[in-house]
Amino acid sequence: MPDCSECESPLDIDEEIVEEGDIVVCDECGAQYEIVAIDPLELAAVDPDDLDEEDADLYEEGEEE
């Protein structure tokens, strides 16, 4: 399981259900990461200001859960 580069907390990612392009959020600090590869799992830090409208809508929906 990868760790958050901001706070070093483990990121809870279910590798069986995520897809490339998905955005995951650190539960501890809120840092955002994009899944850039599945096998092996690779993440890239995302700046929320750089999300396009569709990704921003998905991120906001995820915050409501």
Buried (B, 14 or more C-beta within 10 A) or exposed (E): EEEBEBEEEEBEBEEEEBEEEBBBBBEEEEBBBBBEEEEEBEBEEBEBEEBEEEBBEEBEEEEEE
